[in-house]
Amino acid sequence: MILIGIPIGFYGYLFPGNINLMVLELYSTKKYQLLILMLALIVVFESIYCYVSLTFLKEIKGNIKFYSSVEIVSYLLIFIMGLWMLFEKRNNKTASHQNTISRGVISIIIHPQQIPFWVIAGVLVNRVVNVNIDLWTLSGFILFNAVGTLLAMLSYMFFGKKILEYFKFNITHINKAMGVVYILLALYHFLIN
């Protein structure tokens, strides 16, 4: 039952974002030592968010004010990241590459979207497989989630570089597109909800 952590970890990082772009950037520029450090950081913070969220699932779910606050902070962070991506200098490739890495690190550590993700994932997993969240089950789940997360990062390292080479995109254009998506997502949330 805890093997379900692998597809959840993979799915959680499947969609493009600051962390994926940072991994892709580090891999394509052959900064392997920093890449290994960032992969370790991703797994550590992913595991911390998973543990905290699933351990306190009932409290977080029951406290609607807290959950709403986390949601607002999440969308504000997305909006700010989007503005940063959209308005960074176009001609300065070095700054663009460095900003991609900086946004990735910030997104690893300050990633409040993880809490709603893990609350929802925890509720769904608990309903589907009736997981008793004891220490051993939770530890196994977190371990397998880390495996899924690393598989997603490895996929980006391999396939992301191929896509960039094939279409001859550069990181600046990807950042601009992602910035627009982030801003639209945040605006949609604030205007509709």
N, C-alpha and C positions, 0 to 999 in steps of 0.2 A: 504493500500500500504506500510506503514512503517513497517508492520509485517515481511516483507522480511528481515529485519535486524536480526531476530532470526536465520534463516538458514545460513545467511552469517557469523554471529558471530560464529556459531557452526562449519561451514566448515573451517573458518580461523584457528581454533585450533584443528581440527580433526587429522591432521597428527602429528606424534611424533616429538618433538623438545625439546629444553632446558627447556622451560616453562612447558610443559607437564610432563617431567621427574622430574622437581623440585616439582611440585604439587604431583605427585605420591610418591616421596621420603618423603615429609613432611607428607603425609597422612599415608604411611606405617610405619613411625617411630613415629607416634602419636604426632607430634608437631603441635597440632591443633591451638594454638594461633598464631604461626608464619604462619600457613597455611591460616588462616582467613585474616591476614595482607597481605599476598602475593596475595590472591584472590582479595582483595580490590585494591591492587596496579596494578594487571593485568587489572581490569576493568577500573581504572582511566586512565592508559596509553593507553589502547586500545581505549578508548573514545577520548582522546586527539589526537592520531594519526588519528582516523576517522574524527574528527571535522576539524583538520587542513587540511588534505588531501582533503576532500570533499569541504571545504570552498574555498580553493585555487586551485581547480581542473583545471580550465582553464589556470591559470598561470603556474602551474606545467607541464601540458600537452603541453602547447605552448612553454616552454623553454626546448628544447631538451638537451642542455648542462647540465642544472641543473638535469634533469631526469637521464641522463647518469651518472653523478657524484654520484647520490644517488644509482644507480644500482651498480656501481663499489664498493662503500663503503659497500653495502649490501653483496656482494660476498666476499670481503676481510674479513668482520666480520665472515661470515660463515666459510671461510677457517681457520681463526685463532681459532675459536671455535673448529673446527674439529681437528686441531693439538693439542690443549689443551686436548681434550677428548681422542685422540689416544695415547698420550705420557704421561699421568699421571701415577703415580706409581700404579702398579697392586696390590701389597700386602697390601697397606695401605687403608683399607676399610673406616676408619674414614675420611681420606683426600678425598677419592673418593666421599663419601656421601656429604661432605662439598663443594667440587668442583661442584657437581651437583646443589646444592642450589645456589652457587655463580654465576654459568653460567645462571641459571634461572633468578636471579635478574637482571643481566646485560642484558639479552635478553628482559626482560620486559621494561627496561628503554631505552636502546640503541637498538632499533628495527627498523632500517631504511627500512627493508623489508616491513613494514607496509605501507609506502608511496606508493610504486608501487602497492601493493595489493589494497589499497583503491582507488587509481586512476583508476585502472582497474575495480574494483567493482563498483565505482561511474559511470563510463562510461557505463558499462553493465546495471546497475540498471536504469540509466536515459534513456537508449534506450528502455528497456523492459517495464517499467511502467511509463515513462515520468514524473519522479519525479521533482517537482519544489522545489529546495533546498532553502526553506525559513527557518527561525529560528525554527518554530514549527515543521515542517516536519523533519528537521535535528535533532532536540532534540529528537523527538519520535523515529527516526531511530536509533540514538545512544543508547537510552534506550533499545530498543529491541535487538540491537546488543550485548549489555552488557548481556542481558538474554541469548542469544545464546552462548556467550563466557563462561558464568558460567555453562551452560548445558554441554559444551564440557569438562570443567574442572571436573565437577562432574562425567561425564562418565569415564574420566581417573582415578579418585579416586576410583571408584567402579570396573570397568572392568580391569583397569591396575593392580591393586593389585591381582585380581583373576588370570590374565595371569601370573604374576610373581610367584604366589604360585603354579600354575598348572605346569609350565615348570621349576620351581626352578631356574630361571635366577637370576642373581644379577645385581646390578646397574652398576658395572664395565664393564661387558660384553655388556650391552646395550649402555653404553657410548662409548665403542670402536667401535661398529657397527655404531652408529650415527656419530662418528667422521669420519669414512671412507666415509659414505654417504655425509657428509658436504664437505669434501675435494674433492671428485669426482664431486659433484655438482658445486663447485666453479671452479675447473679446467676445467670442461666442458664449463662453461660460458666463461671463459677467453680464452680458446683455440678455441672454435667454433665461438664466437661473436667477 
